[in-house]
């Protein structure tokens, strides 16, 4: 009997290790895909001039109608470090903490959870699984906070652009309209325009300050606004009408996003039901008839089936979220 119990523990540990391996490979693939995507987006922003080039640079001189235009471009595309990516996530989430502090906090929290679970249960696999689950919960909370802050940013940007358009029509200069936004609109939009005013007061060119501020955000509408203002400053035009058009585009995009969210609400509800149903049925069957599910614990095939089912649930949740996401 002791030998059979030992074999059962070994089979359980092997199944748990196989499940954790599959889960780690899946999570690693998702992280690599997201990092590659963010890298491509940063490269596009740098090519469009939205952001300050890092690393070695060179100057290009373009001549047209006897006039020279000078621009600075990077000689090679730099790869963002882990601290830079964490700093961007903190900035998007509205956390005023250094990236190094967040990284040390994640490492310290993971070690604390690992040691606590290991001391209580004396099971290495369960401790590793708990750490991975805690990191996934933290990542989900971080993405949810970033999405909420981005939604607030879009609403405030529309109000700020309309306020700036009225200020321009009243005869105020452009930098004064930005100052009105920084005084009347709270963070995060008011803070960004306050940075523009501060940089302008320190002698930084307006187009350069707009590029740097737009590069700090994850909003495509803010990048569109910065690009439109820079083009209008160089070519001339009605800035008030331009701000009204950008505000109308942003408002239309928000309306489309809400419409898509309504259309996908039933799918999202079905996703939550389908994800919760296996766990609820599993708990209910264990409470009513524990012997019925014993093959899942004691047999090698049952442990593999539990690992495959958990991995399939995670993949299905990620796939349904990805399908319901609206891209512009």
C-alpha positions as CSV (number, residue, x, y, z in Angstrom):
1,X,0.0,0.0,0.0
2,X,2.9,2.4,0.8
3,X,4.4,1.6,-2.6
4,X,1.1,2.3,-4.3
5,X,0.7,5.6,-2.4
6,X,4.3,6.6,-3.3
7,X,3.6,5.8,-7.0
8,X,0.4,7.9,-6.8
9,X,2.3,10.9,-5.4
10,X,4.9,10.5,-8.1
11,X,2.3,10.4,-10.8
12,X,0.5,13.4,-9.3
13,X,3.8,15.3,-9.2
14,X,4.6,14.3,-12.8
15,X,1.2,15.4,-14.0
16,X,1.4,18.7,-12.2
17,X,4.9,19.3,-13.5
18,X,3.7,18.6,-17.1
19,X,0.8,21.0,-16.6
20,X,3.1,23.7,-15.3
21,X,5.4,23.1,-18.2
22,X,2.6,23.5,-20.7
23,X,1.3,26.6,-18.9
24,X,4.8,28.1,-18.7
25,X,5.3,27.6,-22.5
26,X,1.9,29.1,-23.3
27,X,2.5,32.2,-21.0
28,X,6.0,32.6,-22.4
29,X,4.6,32.5,-26.0
30,X,2.0,35.2,-25.1
31,X,4.6,37.4,-23.4
32,X,7.0,37.1,-26.4
33,X,4.2,38.0,-28.8
34,X,3.2,41.0,-26.7
35,X,6.8,42.2,-26.4
36,X,7.4,41.8,-30.1
37,X,4.2,43.8,-30.8
38,X,5.2,46.6,-28.5
39,X,8.7,46.7,-30.1
40,X,7.1,47.1,-33.6
41,X,4.9,49.9,-32.3
42,X,7.8,51.7,-30.8
43,X,9.7,51.4,-34.1
44,X,6.8,52.8,-36.0
45,X,6.5,55.7,-33.6
46,X,10.2,56.5,-34.0
47,X,10.0,56.4,-37.7
48,X,7.0,58.8,-37.6
49,X,9.0,61.1,-35.3
50,X,6.8,60.5,-32.3
51,X,9.4,60.2,-29.6
52,X,13.0,61.0,-28.9
53,X,15.5,58.8,-30.7
54,X,17.8,56.9,-28.3
55,X,21.3,55.7,-29.1
56,X,23.5,56.8,-31.9
57,X,21.9,59.3,-34.2
58,X,22.6,61.1,-37.4
59,X,21.3,64.2,-39.1
60,X,19.5,64.4,-42.5
61,X,19.4,67.6,-44.5
62,X,16.6,67.9,-47.1
63,X,16.5,70.8,-49.6
64,X,13.3,72.1,-51.2
65,X,12.9,75.4,-52.9
66,X,16.2,76.7,-51.6
67,X,15.3,75.9,-48.0
68,X,17.0,73.3,-45.8
69,X,15.2,71.0,-43.4
70,X,17.2,69.2,-40.8
71,X,16.0,66.1,-38.9
72,X,17.6,63.7,-36.5
73,X,17.1,59.9,-37.0
74,X,18.6,57.0,-35.1
75,X,21.3,54.9,-36.9
76,X,19.9,51.7,-35.5
77,X,16.7,50.7,-33.7
78,X,17.4,50.3,-30.0
79,X,15.8,47.4,-28.1
80,X,13.8,48.4,-25.0
81,X,15.0,47.0,-21.8
82,X,12.9,45.4,-19.1
83,X,13.0,48.5,-17.0
84,X,11.9,50.6,-19.9
85,X,8.9,48.3,-20.6
86,X,8.0,48.3,-16.9
87,X,8.3,52.1,-16.8
88,X,5.9,52.3,-19.7
89,X,3.4,50.0,-17.9
90,X,3.6,52.1,-14.7
91,X,3.1,55.3,-16.6
92,X,0.1,53.9,-18.5
93,X,-1.4,52.6,-15.2
94,X,-0.9,55.9,-13.5
95,X,1.5,54.6,-10.9
96,X,4.1,57.2,-9.9
97,X,6.8,54.6,-8.9
98,X,10.1,53.8,-10.6
99,X,10.3,50.7,-12.7
100,X,13.1,49.3,-10.5
101,X,10.7,49.5,-7.5
102,X,8.0,47.6,-9.3
103,X,10.5,44.9,-10.5
104,X,11.9,44.4,-7.0
105,X,8.4,44.3,-5.6
106,X,7.3,41.6,-8.0
107,X,10.4,39.6,-7.3
108,X,10.1,40.0,-3.5
109,X,6.4,39.2,-3.6
110,X,6.9,36.1,-5.7
111,X,9.6,34.9,-3.3
112,X,7.4,35.6,-0.3
113,X,4.5,33.6,-1.8
114,X,6.8,30.8,-2.8
115,X,8.4,30.4,0.6
116,X,5.0,30.7,2.5
117,X,3.2,28.1,0.4
118,X,6.3,25.8,0.5
119,X,6.5,26.1,4.2
120,X,2.8,25.4,4.7
121,X,2.3,22.5,2.2
122,X,5.9,21.2,1.6
123,X,5.0,20.8,-2.1
124,X,7.3,22.5,-4.6
125,X,4.9,22.1,-7.6
126,X,2.1,23.8,-5.6
127,X,4.4,26.6,-4.6
128,X,5.5,27.3,-8.2
129,X,1.8,27.1,-9.4
130,X,0.8,29.6,-6.7
131,X,3.5,32.1,-7.8
132,X,2.5,31.8,-11.4
133,X,-1.2,32.3,-10.5
134,X,-0.3,35.4,-8.4
135,X,1.7,36.9,-11.3
136,X,-1.2,36.2,-13.7
137,X,-3.7,37.9,-11.3
138,X,-1.4,40.9,-11.0
139,X,-1.0,41.1,-14.8
140,X,-4.8,40.9,-15.3
141,X,-5.3,43.7,-12.7
142,X,-2.6,45.8,-14.4
143,X,-4.1,45.5,-17.9
144,X,-7.6,46.3,-16.4
145,X,-6.2,49.4,-14.7
146,X,-4.5,50.5,-17.9
147,X,-7.7,50.0,-19.9
148,X,-9.7,52.1,-17.4
149,X,-7.2,54.9,-17.4
150,X,-7.1,54.9,-21.2
151,X,-10.8,55.2,-21.4
152,X,-10.7,58.1,-19.0
153,X,-7.8,59.7,-21.0
154,X,-9.9,59.6,-24.2
155,X,-12.9,61.2,-22.6
156,X,-10.7,64.0,-21.1
157,X,-8.9,64.5,-24.4
158,X,-12.2,65.2,-26.2
159,X,-13.2,67.8,-23.6
160,X,-9.7,69.3,-23.6
161,X,-9.7,69.7,-27.4
162,X,-13.1,71.3,-27.4
163,X,-12.0,73.7,-24.7
164,X,-8.8,74.5,-26.6
165,X,-10.8,75.2,-29.8
166,X,-13.1,77.6,-28.0
167,X,-10.0,79.3,-26.4
168,X,-8.4,79.7,-29.9
169,X,-11.6,81.2,-31.3
170,X,-11.6,83.7,-28.4
171,X,-8.2,85.0,-29.6
172,X,-5.8,83.2,-27.3
173,X,-2.5,81.8,-28.7
174,X,-1.9,78.1,-28.9
175,X,0.2,77.8,-25.8
176,X,-2.4,79.7,-23.8
177,X,-5.1,77.2,-24.9
178,X,-2.8,74.4,-23.7
179,X,-2.4,76.2,-20.4
180,X,-6.2,76.4,-20.1
181,X,-6.4,72.6,-20.6
182,X,-3.8,72.0,-17.9
183,X,-5.8,74.2,-15.5
184,X,-9.3,73.0,-16.2
185,X,-8.8,69.3,-17.0
186,X,-7.5,67.0,-14.3
187,X,-4.9,64.3,-14.7
188,X,-4.0,62.5,-16.9
189,X,-4.7,64.8,-19.8
190,X,-4.2,68.0,-17.8
191,X,-0.8,66.7,-16.6
192,X,0.4,66.1,-20.1
193,X,-0.5,69.6,-21.3
194,X,1.1,71.0,-18.2
195,X,4.3,69.3,-19.2
196,X,4.0,70.9,-22.7
197,X,3.6,74.4,-21.1
198,X,6.6,73.8,-18.8
199,X,8.8,72.7,-21.6
200,X,7.7,75.6,-23.7
201,X,8.6,77.9,-20.8
202,X,12.0,76.4,-20.6
203,X,12.7,77.1,-24.3
204,X,11.9,73.7,-25.8
205,X,10.4,73.9,-29.3
206,X,6.6,73.3,-29.3
207,X,6.8,70.5,-31.9
208,X,9.5,68.7,-29.9
209,X,7.6,68.9,-26.7
210,X,4.4,67.6,-28.4
211,X,6.4,64.7,-29.8
212,X,7.9,63.8,-26.3
213,X,4.5,64.1,-24.6
214,X,2.8,62.0,-27.3
215,X,5.5,59.3,-26.9
216,X,4.7,59.0,-23.2
217,X,1.1,58.0,-23.8
218,X,-0.5,54.9,-25.3
219,X,-3.2,56.9,-27.0
220,X,-3.4,56.9,-30.7
221,X,-5.7,60.0,-30.5
222,X,-3.0,61.9,-28.7
223,X,-0.4,60.9,-31.3
224,X,-2.8,62.0,-34.0
225,X,-3.4,65.3,-32.3
226,X,0.4,66.0,-31.9
227,X,1.0,65.1,-35.5
228,X,-1.8,67.4,-36.7
229,X,-0.6,70.3,-34.6
230,X,2.9,69.9,-35.9
231,X,1.7,69.8,-39.5
232,X,-0.5,72.9,-38.9
233,X,2.4,74.8,-37.3
234,X,4.6,74.1,-40.3
235,X,2.1,74.6,-43.1
236,X,-0.4,76.9,-41.6
237,X,-4.1,76.5,-41.1
238,X,-7.0,76.9,-38.7
239,X,-6.0,75.2,-35.5
240,X,-9.5,75.5,-33.9
241,X,-11.1,73.7,-36.8
242,X,-8.4,71.0,-36.7
243,X,-9.0,70.4,-33.0
244,X,-12.7,70.1,-33.6
245,X,-12.0,67.5,-36.3
246,X,-9.7,65.5,-34.0
247,X,-12.3,65.7,-31.2
248,X,-15.0,64.5,-33.6
249,X,-12.8,61.6,-34.8
250,X,-12.0,60.6,-31.1
251,X,-15.7,60.9,-30.2
252,X,-16.7,58.7,-33.2
253,X,-14.1,56.1,-32.2
254,X,-15.4,56.0,-28.6
255,X,-18.9,55.6,-29.9
256,X,-17.8,52.7,-32.1
257,X,-16.0,51.1,-29.2
258,X,-19.1,51.3,-27.1
259,X,-21.1,49.8,-29.9
260,X,-18.7,46.9,-30.3
261,X,-18.7,46.4,-26.6
262,X,-22.5,46.1,-26.6
263,X,-22.4,43.6,-29.5
264,X,-19.8,41.5,-27.8
265,X,-21.4,41.6,-24.3
266,X,-23.3,38.4,-24.9
267,X,-20.1,36.7,-26.0
268,X,-18.2,38.0,-23.0
269,X,-20.9,36.7,-20.7
270,X,-20.9,33.3,-22.4
271,X,-17.1,33.3,-22.0
272,X,-17.4,33.8,-18.2
273,X,-20.1,31.2,-17.9
274,X,-18.1,28.6,-19.9
275,X,-15.0,29.3,-17.8
276,X,-16.8,29.1,-14.5
277,X,-18.9,26.0,-15.3
278,X,-16.1,23.4,-15.3
279,X,-14.9,24.6,-11.9
280,X,-18.4,24.7,-10.4
281,X,-19.2,21.3,-11.7
282,X,-15.9,19.9,-10.4
283,X,-16.5,21.3,-6.9
284,X,-20.1,20.1,-6.9
285,X,-19.2,16.6,-8.0
286,X,-16.4,16.4,-5.4
287,X,-18.9,17.4,-2.7
288,X,-21.6,15.0,-3.8
289,X,-19.6,11.9,-4.8
290,X,-15.8,12.2,-4.3
291,X,-15.2,8.6,-5.5
292,X,-16.5,9.5,-9.0
293,X,-13.6,11.7,-9.7
294,X,-10.9,9.6,-8.1
295,X,-9.5,8.4,-11.5
296,X,-8.6,12.0,-12.3
297,X,-6.3,12.0,-9.2
298,X,-5.0,8.5,-9.1
299,X,-4.4,7.6,-12.8
300,X,-1.7,8.9,-15.1
301,X,-4.2,9.6,-17.9
302,X,-6.6,11.5,-15.6
303,X,-3.8,13.8,-14.5
304,X,-2.9,14.5,-18.0
305,X,-6.5,15.2,-18.9
306,X,-6.8,17.7,-16.0
307,X,-3.7,19.5,-17.2
308,X,-4.9,19.6,-20.8
309,X,-8.3,20.9,-19.7
310,X,-6.8,23.7,-17.7
311,X,-4.5,24.7,-20.5
312,X,-7.5,24.6,-23.0
313,X,-9.5,26.9,-20.7
314,X,-6.7,29.4,-20.5
315,X,-6.2,29.4,-24.2
316,X,-9.9,29.7,-24.9
317,X,-10.2,32.7,-22.6
318,X,-7.2,34.4,-24.3
319,X,-8.6,33.7,-27.7
320,X,-12.1,35.0,-27.0
321,X,-10.6,38.2,-25.5
322,X,-8.4,38.6,-28.5
323,X,-11.3,38.2,-31.0
324,X,-13.4,40.7,-29.1
325,X,-10.7,43.4,-29.2
326,X,-11.2,46.3,-31.6
327,X,-8.2,47.4,-33.6
328,X,-7.9,50.8,-35.4
